[in-house]
Amino acid sequence: MENPVIETMLNHKSIRKYTDQTPPEHLVRTIVRAGQQAPFVSQLYSVLLSRNREKNLWKAPLLFTICVDTYKFELIMAERGWRLVTNDLALLIFGIQDAALMAENMVVAGRSLGLGSCFLGSAIYRSDKIAQEYRLPKRVFPLVQLVMGYAAEDPPPRPRYPLDYTLYENEYLKPDRQRVLEAMKQMDDGYLVQDYYRNLSAKIELEDNRVETYTYENYSWTEHICRKWGQWDPDPENLAKQLEKQGFFINRKRPRQ
Ligand SMILES: Cc1cc2nc3c(=O)[nH]c(=O)nc-3n(C[C@H](O)[C@H](O)[C@H](O)COP(=O)(O)O)c2cc1C
């Protein structure tokens, strides 16, 4: 299919190596502007920008931090004599959708203008540090970071599940074992041919005296993702604390300010 939008989307790949070239200001503004035009619940986001390459893992020229932001909307409510009543769990779920849609619009816009990008997911665990650095008021929560710049690598696109493991018409069909194994194989083979985890030195260590039996010859996506979600962060307390430091309360009513 010859369609530049679909081509741009299907050709997406996260970029982890960047050239020294700095994207011009008008591109930066265009990308954020395209991000803004994503569908929204209430534009519950703000975007922070740092041009300090040393501040991000992949030394990219641009580091965006996309935040869920109800602060600005509360200012508008105050102007109109309203007080926020809706609970923070609902606001966060809607705010995360607003922020994620805007962020992905930025990724696609960037790519269409010749820029590569990569999300960084650790922001939620460092939100207090980020809040200090950017002097965020309460009610602004750093959700995810996005580095961007001119790519110094051109990997092939990474695999995804087979479409029939994703799309269900009219009724959800629980996949039988065969389907599960097919989906696993498609993902694992797709990452192995790229030597993806070896190139990134990204094998997750086993905890609790579990014996390592994998090498980079057979360590791939399903093993990686099992080690992640099978070992990390069982207690929600830490994340709940980060949210509370920014004034979001997900398991009780927000204290009246
Ligand atoms: C919310 C989110 C957080 C991510 N965090 C990281 C990260 O911390 N480090 C990293 O190298 N890639 C990160 N990624 C990129 C994913 O690893 C990548 O999108 C996935 O492996 C699929 O590869 P692709 O984007 O090249 O298709 C993140 C992606 C998302 C959506």
The ligand as a MOL file (V3000), in Angstrom:
LIG
                    3D

  0  0  0     0  0            999 V3000
M  V30 BEGIN CTAB
M  V30 COUNTS 31 33 0 0 0
M  V30 BEGIN ATOM
M  V30 1 C 6.0880 3.5700 28.0340 0
M  V30 2 C 7.3380 3.0670 27.3710 0
M  V30 3 C 8.5260 3.0130 28.0750 0
M  V30 4 C 9.7000 2.5960 27.4680 0
M  V30 5 N 10.8740 2.6200 28.1770 0
M  V30 6 C 12.0250 2.3060 27.5650 0
M  V30 7 C 13.2670 2.4390 28.2600 0
M  V30 8 O 13.2990 2.8110 29.4400 0
M  V30 9 N 14.4090 2.1520 27.6000 0
M  V30 10 C 14.4040 1.7530 26.2820 0
M  V30 11 O 15.4680 1.5210 25.7330 0
M  V30 12 N 13.2450 1.6090 25.5910 0
M  V30 13 C 12.0550 1.8850 26.1950 0
M  V30 14 N 10.8670 1.7920 25.5040 0
M  V30 15 C 10.8740 1.3700 24.0930 0
M  V30 16 C 10.4470 -0.0760 23.9540 0
M  V30 17 O 11.4640 -0.9140 24.4470 0
M  V30 18 C 10.1570 -0.3520 22.4790 0
M  V30 19 O 9.1210 0.4890 22.0400 0
M  V30 20 C 9.7560 -1.8100 22.2530 0
M  V30 21 O 10.8590 -2.6480 22.5370 0
M  V30 22 C 9.3230 -2.0610 20.8130 0
M  V30 23 O 10.3930 -1.7110 19.9380 0
M  V30 24 P 10.2050 -0.6030 18.8160 0
M  V30 25 O 9.7200 0.6530 19.4720 0
M  V30 26 O 11.5810 -0.4540 18.2060 0
M  V30 27 O 9.2040 -1.1510 17.8480 0
M  V30 28 C 9.6710 2.1730 26.1080 0
M  V30 29 C 8.4620 2.2020 25.4020 0
M  V30 30 C 7.3120 2.6390 26.0140 0
M  V30 31 C 6.0240 2.6890 25.2170 0
M  V30 END ATOM
M  V30 BEGIN BOND
M  V30 1 1 1 2
M  V30 2 1 2 3
M  V30 3 2 2 30
M  V30 4 2 3 4
M  V30 5 1 4 5
M  V30 6 1 4 28
M  V30 7 2 5 6
M  V30 8 1 6 7
M  V30 9 1 6 13
M  V30 10 2 7 8
M  V30 11 1 7 9
M  V30 12 1 9 10
M  V30 13 2 10 11
M  V30 14 1 10 12
M  V30 15 2 12 13
M  V30 16 1 13 14
M  V30 17 1 14 15
M  V30 18 1 14 28
M  V30 19 1 15 16
M  V30 20 1 16 17
M  V30 21 1 16 18
M  V30 22 1 18 19
M  V30 23 1 18 20
M  V30 24 1 20 21
M  V30 25 1 20 22
M  V30 26 1 22 23
M  V30 27 1 23 24
M  V30 28 2 24 25
M  V30 29 1 24 26
M  V30 30 1 24 27
M  V30 31 2 28 29
M  V30 32 1 29 30
M  V30 33 1 30 31
M  V30 END BOND
M  V30 END CTAB
M  END
